[in-house]
Amino acid sequence: MVGNRIVAMAAVLVLLLACGASVQAAKPYEAQDFSKLKGMKGFSDKALDLHFTLYQGYVKNANLLWDELQKMAEQNQAATPAFAELKRRFGWEFDGMRLHELYFGNLGGKEPLAPDSRLMKKIVENFGSYDKWAADFKATGAMRGIGWAVLFEDPQTGRLFNVWINEHDVGHLAGGQPLLIMDVFEHAYLPDYGLKRGEYIQAFFDNIDWKAVEGRSGK
């Protein structure tokens, strides 16, 4: 039976090649344009431009690392220490890229979370009130150290958690859906607020795009 499957697969491949089909390499990631955020209250254009440039570096490096890993695998170097280090580094660059996209994507809003919205009801159900959730999220973001504060949703149960992510790739909830992401690496607030992280966190809250946040929720 296995032999018949191999023959069938080979026949399909020959047919595809005869029709001019070819295996396409995955397209490289492209940096998204978040320039619409410029002019946002509480965030200077200079700070945003610096942040956009840093984000673009993650996109570039995620592509470079993936290409290099593919080459090393093709050259039978997958058992080398260099391959292992690049494989570990890829998670840092990829998560740095994706977290920034989610962060910028949930900014630029002007309206508060609607009291009768599905997300508000879930927040109240999980935390007791919006104010209690906000206090917990802000406290998470104010923790000493660099990282991210993230409101995660458990797709299996719909439960919500405020989580601290350290160094992009440490602290994620396996299978969790990130709803709201706040960058609390120093580059996110030092240009505008110096060491006053609390003022930056408030500015972040003043600019949350709740429609974008709600759109990420599955339950």
C-alpha positions in Angstrom: 0.0 0.0 0.0 2.8 2.4 0.9 4.4 1.6 -2.5 1.2 2.5 -4.3 1.0 5.8 -2.5 4.6 6.7 -3.4 3.9 5.9 -7.1 0.7 8.0 -7.0 2.5 10.9 -5.4 5.3 10.7 -8.0 2.7 10.7 -10.8 1.1 13.8 -9.4 4.5 15.6 -9.2 5.3 14.6 -12.8 1.9 16.0 -13.9 2.5 19.3 -12.0 5.9 19.7 -13.5 4.5 18.9 -17.0 1.9 21.7 -16.5 4.7 24.2 -15.7 3.9 24.2 -11.9 6.7 24.9 -9.5 7.2 24.9 -5.7 7.1 28.4 -4.5 9.2 29.6 -1.6 7.4 31.3 1.2 7.2 35.0 0.7 9.3 37.1 3.1 7.5 39.1 5.8 7.0 42.7 5.0 6.9 45.5 7.5 3.5 47.0 7.9 2.9 50.7 7.7 1.7 52.2 10.9 2.4 55.9 10.0 -1.3 56.6 10.6 -0.5 56.7 14.3 1.7 59.8 13.9 0.0 62.8 15.6 -1.4 60.5 18.3 -1.8 62.4 21.6 0.9 61.4 24.1 3.3 59.9 21.6 5.7 62.2 19.7 6.3 61.6 16.0 10.0 61.2 16.8 9.4 58.5 19.3 7.0 56.7 16.9 9.5 56.9 14.1 12.2 55.4 16.2 9.9 52.6 17.3 8.8 51.9 13.7 12.5 51.6 12.7 13.1 49.2 15.5 10.1 47.1 14.5 11.3 47.0 10.9 14.6 45.6 12.2 12.7 42.6 13.7 11.0 42.0 10.3 14.3 42.1 8.5 16.0 39.8 11.0 13.2 37.3 11.1 13.5 36.9 7.3 17.3 36.7 7.4 17.3 34.1 10.1 14.7 32.0 8.4 16.7 32.0 5.1 19.9 31.1 6.9 18.2 28.3 8.8 16.8 26.9 5.5 20.3 27.0 3.9 21.9 25.3 6.9 19.3 22.5 6.8 19.9 22.0 3.1 23.7 21.8 3.7 23.2 19.2 6.4 24.3 21.6 9.2 21.2 21.1 11.3 23.1 19.2 14.0 25.6 22.1 14.5 25.7 24.5 17.5 25.4 27.4 15.1 22.1 26.0 13.8 20.8 25.6 17.3 21.7 29.1 18.3 20.0 30.6 15.2 16.9 28.4 15.8 16.6 29.8 19.3 17.2 33.4 18.1 14.5 33.0 15.5 11.8 33.0 18.2 13.1 36.3 19.6 13.0 38.0 16.2 9.7 36.6 15.1 7.9 37.4 18.4 9.5 40.8 18.4 8.0 41.4 14.9 4.6 40.0 15.7 4.2 41.7 19.2 5.0 45.1 17.7 2.4 44.5 15.0 -0.2 43.7 17.6 0.9 46.7 19.8 0.7 49.2 17.0 -2.4 47.6 15.7 -4.3 48.2 19.0 -3.3 51.9 19.2 -5.0 54.9 17.5 -8.4 54.6 19.1 -10.4 57.6 20.5 -13.4 55.9 22.1 -13.5 54.0 25.4 -14.6 50.4 25.6 -18.4 50.3 25.2 -20.2 49.4 28.5 -22.5 46.9 26.7 -19.8 45.3 24.5 -19.0 41.6 24.6 -15.4 42.3 25.7 -16.6 44.6 28.6 -18.9 41.9 29.8 -16.0 39.3 29.7 -13.7 41.7 31.6 -16.3 42.2 34.3 -17.0 38.5 34.5 -13.3 37.7 34.9 -12.0 40.6 37.0 -15.1 41.9 38.8 -15.1 45.3 37.0 -13.3 47.2 34.3 -11.5 49.3 36.9 -10.1 46.2 38.6 -9.0 44.8 35.3 -7.3 48.1 34.3 -5.5 48.4 37.7 -4.2 44.8 37.3 -3.1 45.4 33.7 -1.4 48.7 34.6 0.3 47.0 37.6 1.6 44.3 35.3 3.0 46.9 32.9 4.6 48.8 35.8 6.6 45.7 37.0 10.4 46.2 37.2 12.1 45.0 34.1 11.6 45.1 30.4 8.9 43.3 28.5 5.3 43.3 27.5 1.9 43.4 29.3 -0.6 41.3 27.5 -4.3 40.6 27.9 -4.6 37.0 26.9 -7.8 35.0 26.1 -7.8 31.2 26.6 -9.6 30.0 23.4 -10.8 26.8 25.1 -12.6 28.5 28.0 -12.8 32.2 27.1 -11.1 33.1 30.3 -9.0 36.3 30.4 -5.5 36.8 31.9 -3.2 39.7 32.3 0.3 38.3 31.6 3.9 39.5 31.7 6.0 38.5 28.7 9.8 38.9 29.2 12.2 39.3 26.3 9.6 38.7 23.6 9.6 34.9 23.8 9.3 34.1 27.5 6.0 34.1 29.3 3.4 33.4 26.5 0.4 31.3 27.4 0.5 28.2 25.1 -2.4 28.5 22.7 -3.5 31.8 24.2 -4.9 34.6 22.0 -3.4 38.0 22.7 -6.1 40.7 22.7 -4.3 43.8 24.0 -0.6 44.3 23.9 1.4 47.0 25.6 5.1 47.4 25.0 7.0 48.3 28.2 10.5 48.0 26.8 12.4 51.3 27.6 12.4 52.3 23.9 8.6 52.6 24.0 8.5 55.4 26.6 12.0 56.8 27.4 12.0 59.3 24.4 8.8 61.0 25.6 8.5 60.2 29.3 12.0 59.4 30.6 11.6 57.1 33.6 8.0 58.1 34.2 6.6 54.8 32.9 3.3 55.3 34.7 2.6 58.4 32.5 3.4 56.4 29.4 1.0 53.6 30.5 -1.8 56.2 30.9 -1.1 57.6 27.5 -1.3 54.1 26.1 -4.7 53.6 27.7 -5.9 56.9 26.3 -5.2 55.6 22.8 -6.4 52.0 22.9 -8.3 51.0 19.7 -10.9 48.8 21.4 -12.5 47.8 18.2 -9.2 46.2 17.1 -8.9 44.5 20.5 -12.4 43.1 20.4 -11.8 41.9 16.8 -9.1 39.5 18.2 -11.4 37.8 20.6 -12.7 34.4 19.6 -15.4 33.7 22.3 
